[in-house]
Amino acid sequence: MNNSTKKKYTAGLSILSNIILSVLKIITGILSGSLSIISEAIHSLSDLTASCLTFFSVIKSSKPADSDHPYGHGKYEDMAGFLEGVLIITASFVIIYESAKKIVTGTVMASENILGIWVMLIAVLFNIIVSSILFKVAKETGSISLYADGEHLRTDVYSSMGVLLGLVIIKITGYSILDPVIAILVAVIIFRTGYSVSVKASENLLDHSLPSENIDTIKQIIQTHSDCVVLKSNGIKARQVGPTKDIDIVMQFSENTTICECHKVCDEIEKQIRTIYPNCSISIHPEPICYKRNCQKTCANIGR
């Protein structure tokens, strides 16, 4: 199964999981009257919307480059990841507002917790399994949108566990006021995740450089050819575009290096980089090492 197909199936699995959990939580929240379960239902609905965005972005980003998008469609995934982060943050504010209103007005109702406890337990197990699959495929394919969706579901694991624990405590103590308090704590977790996902996706949208460890790895590969090539100062520019790493390199060769030798070294460096970063686009620009130093004295006289 190729990466594109794998991403589509994984995104589809996320949609199916969120539909099931959203329906379960909505029904349970209405029947039990628990605000914390209703807040979890809102969270799952935002998860469902995010999963649909992920599915759409995976389909779009898998399309090859064309005349309208000569650099490919990878940024669809980055945009989807950013929108998912915004959705997570919005859901957290809605939950905080509703919970605070319940606490201030004192309209906290006693809830039936047994059904809620079982549904939250099911939600935890579902989301642990599905988020693990999403993270695994995201790592294999370099998909930012699947990663964002996995983060979305991982917050659902933490928040569902918090609600589950809270419902058990309420069942034991009878303190219904804990219900909106737990909902607010859930919202804080949701907000932090939304912020993290949005920042990561926006960095890609704004062409933020790859992490320093990635740049260092590329430098080490070039260094293995130091007998014939020198990396130009600030000669590496690299960014993440959806699932693809976009790498531009400027290298300097000695003036007596033939075009054939230069091309062979460039091919070898590109091959080594692709061994470590398979899904990448590489552009290497070779220059003579005498460039801008004594070219006007030497190279400019060639052919006279």
C-alpha positions in Angstrom: 0.0 0.0 0.0 1.5 3.4 -1.0 1.7 6.4 1.3 -1.2 8.2 -0.3 -3.6 5.2 0.0 -2.4 4.6 3.6 -3.1 8.2 4.6 -6.6 8.0 3.0 -7.6 4.8 4.9 -6.2 6.2 8.2 -8.1 9.5 7.8 -11.3 7.5 7.0 -10.8 5.4 10.1 -10.6 8.6 12.2 -13.8 9.9 10.7 -15.7 6.6 11.5 -14.3 6.6 15.0 -15.4 10.2 15.7 -18.9 9.6 14.3 -19.4 6.7 16.7 -18.0 8.5 19.7 -19.9 11.8 19.0 -23.2 10.0 18.8 -22.5 8.0 22.0 -21.5 11.1 23.9 -24.4 13.3 22.7 -27.0 10.7 23.7 -25.3 10.0 27.0 -24.9 13.7 27.8 -28.6 14.4 27.1 -29.7 11.3 29.1 -27.4 11.9 32.1 -27.5 15.7 32.2 -23.8 15.8 32.7 -22.1 19.0 31.5 -18.7 17.3 31.5 -20.0 14.6 29.1 -21.7 17.2 26.9 -18.3 19.1 26.8 -16.7 15.9 25.6 -19.4 15.6 23.0 -18.5 19.1 21.7 -14.9 18.0 21.7 -15.7 14.9 19.7 -17.7 17.0 17.2 -14.7 19.2 16.7 -12.6 16.0 16.3 -15.1 14.8 13.6 -14.8 18.2 11.7 -11.1 18.0 12.0 -11.0 14.4 10.7 -13.1 15.5 7.7 -10.6 18.3 7.0 -7.8 15.8 7.3 -9.4 13.5 4.8 -9.9 16.3 2.4 -6.4 17.6 2.8 -4.9 14.1 2.3 -6.8 13.7 -1.0 -5.7 17.2 -2.2 -2.1 16.9 -1.1 -1.7 13.6 -2.9 -2.3 15.2 -6.3 0.8 15.7 -8.4 2.2 19.1 -9.3 0.3 20.9 -12.1 0.4 24.2 -14.0 -1.6 25.9 -11.2 0.5 24.4 -8.4 4.0 23.8 -9.8 5.4 23.0 -6.4 2.7 20.4 -5.6 -0.3 20.5 -3.2 1.5 19.7 0.1 0.4 22.9 1.8 -3.2 21.7 1.9 -2.1 19.4 4.8 -0.5 22.4 6.6 -3.6 24.5 6.2 -5.8 21.6 7.4 -3.5 21.2 10.4 -3.8 24.9 11.2 -7.6 24.9 10.9 -7.8 21.8 13.2 -5.8 23.7 15.8 -8.2 26.6 15.6 -11.2 24.2 15.9 -9.7 22.7 19.1 -9.1 26.2 20.6 -12.7 27.2 19.7 -14.1 24.1 21.3 -12.2 24.8 24.5 -13.6 28.4 24.8 -17.2 27.1 24.3 -16.7 24.5 27.1 -15.2 27.1 29.5 -18.0 29.6 28.8 -20.8 27.0 29.4 -19.2 25.6 32.5 -18.5 29.0 34.1 -22.1 30.0 33.4 -23.3 26.9 35.2 -21.0 27.6 38.2 -22.0 31.3 38.5 -25.7 30.7 38.1 -25.6 27.7 40.4 -27.7 25.6 37.9 -25.7 22.4 38.3 -28.0 19.4 38.1 -27.4 16.0 39.6 -26.5 13.6 36.9 -26.8 9.9 36.3 -23.2 8.7 36.1 -23.2 4.9 35.5 -24.0 5.3 31.8 -21.5 8.2 31.5 -18.8 6.1 33.2 -19.1 3.3 30.7 -19.3 5.6 27.6 -16.1 7.5 28.8 -14.3 4.2 29.3 -15.2 3.2 25.7 -14.1 6.6 24.4 -10.7 6.3 26.1 -10.1 2.8 24.6 -11.3 3.9 21.1 -9.1 7.0 21.1 -6.0 5.3 22.4 -6.2 2.8 19.5 -7.1 5.3 16.7 -4.6 8.0 17.8 -1.8 5.4 17.9 -2.6 4.4 14.3 -2.7 8.1 13.3 0.7 8.9 14.9 2.2 5.8 13.3 1.1 6.6 9.8 1.9 10.3 10.2 5.5 9.4 11.1 5.8 7.0 8.2 4.4 9.5 5.6 5.4 12.8 7.1 1.8 14.0 7.2 1.2 17.1 9.3 -2.6 16.8 9.0 -2.6 13.2 10.3 -0.3 14.3 13.1 -2.7 17.1 14.0 -5.6 14.7 13.9 -3.6 12.3 16.2 -3.0 15.2 18.6 -6.6 16.0 18.5 -7.6 12.5 19.5 -4.8 12.2 22.1 -6.4 15.2 23.9 -9.6 13.3 23.8 -7.9 10.4 25.6 -6.7 12.7 28.4 -10.0 14.7 28.7 -12.1 11.5 28.6 -10.0 10.0 31.4 -10.4 13.2 33.4 -14.2 13.1 32.9 -14.2 9.4 33.7 -12.4 10.0 37.0 -14.6 12.9 37.8 -17.8 10.9 37.2 -16.5 8.2 39.5 -15.7 10.8 42.2 -19.2 12.4 41.8 -20.8 9.0 42.1 -18.9 8.3 45.3 -19.3 11.8 46.9 -22.5 13.2 45.4 -20.8 16.6 44.7 -22.4 17.6 41.4 -20.5 20.9 41.4 -17.5 18.9 40.3 -19.1 18.3 36.9 -18.6 21.8 35.4 -15.2 22.1 37.2 -14.0 19.0 35.5 -15.3 20.3 32.2 -13.2 23.5 32.6 -10.1 21.4 33.3 -10.8 19.4 30.2 -11.1 22.6 28.2 -7.7 23.8 29.4 -6.1 20.6 28.1 -7.9 21.0 24.8 -6.7 24.6 24.5 -3.0 23.7 25.1 -3.2 21.0 22.4 -5.0 23.4 19.9 -2.3 26.0 20.4 0.5 23.5 19.9 -1.0 22.1 16.7 -1.7 25.7 15.3 1.9 26.8 15.9 3.4 23.8 14.3 1.1 24.1 11.2 1.6 27.8 10.9 5.4 27.4 10.9 5.1 25.2 7.8 2.7 27.7 6.2 5.1 30.5 6.8 8.1 28.4 5.4 9.8 28.1 8.8 13.2 26.4 8.5 13.5 22.6 9.2 14.7 21.8 12.7 18.5 22.4 13.3 19.1 18.6 13.7 17.8 18.1 10.1 20.1 20.8 8.8 23.1 19.4 10.7 22.4 16.0 9.1 22.5 17.5 5.6 25.7 19.3 6.5 27.3 16.1 7.7 26.5 14.4 4.4 28.1 17.2 2.4 31.1 17.1 4.7 31.8 13.5 3.6 32.7 15.0 0.2 34.9 17.7 1.6 37.8 16.6 -0.6 36.1 18.2 -3.6 33.2 20.4 -2.4 32.6 23.1 0.1 29.2 24.1 1.4 28.7 27.8 0.8 28.1 30.0 3.9 24.4 29.8 4.7 24.2 27.5 1.7 21.2 25.4 3.0 17.6 26.5 2.9 15.1 23.9 3.9 11.4 23.9 4.8 8.5 21.5 5.3 5.7 21.6 2.7 3.0 19.2 3.8 4.5 15.7 3.9 7.5 16.9 1.8 10.8 18.4 2.8 11.9 21.1 0.3 15.7 21.4 0.4 17.9 24.0 -1.5 21.7 23.7 -1.4 24.5 25.9 -2.8 27.9 24.2 -3.0 31.3 25.3 -4.3 33.7 23.2 -6.4 37.3 23.9 -7.3 37.7 25.6 -10.6 39.4 22.5 -12.2 36.4 20.2 -11.4 34.7 19.1 -14.6 30.9 19.3 -15.2 30.7 15.5 -15.2 32.5 15.2 -11.9 30.4 18.0 -10.4 27.2 16.3 -11.5 28.3 12.9 -10.1 29.0 14.4 -6.6 25.7 16.2 -6.6 23.9 13.0 -7.5 25.7 11.1 -4.7 24.8 13.8 -2.1 21.2 13.9 -3.2 21.0 10.1 -3.0 22.4 10.1 0.6 20.0 12.8 1.7 17.0 10.8 0.2 18.2 7.7 2.1 17.5 9.6 5.4 14.6 11.8 4.2 12.8 9.8 1.5 10.0 12.2 0.9 11.9 15.3 -0.1 12.5 17.7 -3.0 16.2 18.6 -3.5 17.7 21.4 -5.6 21.5 21.7 -5.7 23.2 24.7 -7.2 27.0 24.2 -7.8 29.3 27.2 -8.1 33.1 27.5 -8.8 35.0 28.1 -5.5 36.6 31.1 -7.2 33.2 32.8 -7.7 33.2 36.5 -6.7 36.8 36.3 -5.7 39.0 36.1 -8.8 36.5 35.0 -11.4 36.8 38.4 -13.2 40.6 37.8 -13.5 40.4 34.1 -14.4 37.0 32.8 -15.6 36.1 36.0 -17.5 39.2 35.5 -19.7 38.1 32.1 -20.8 37.4 32.0 -24.5 39.3 35.2 -25.3 
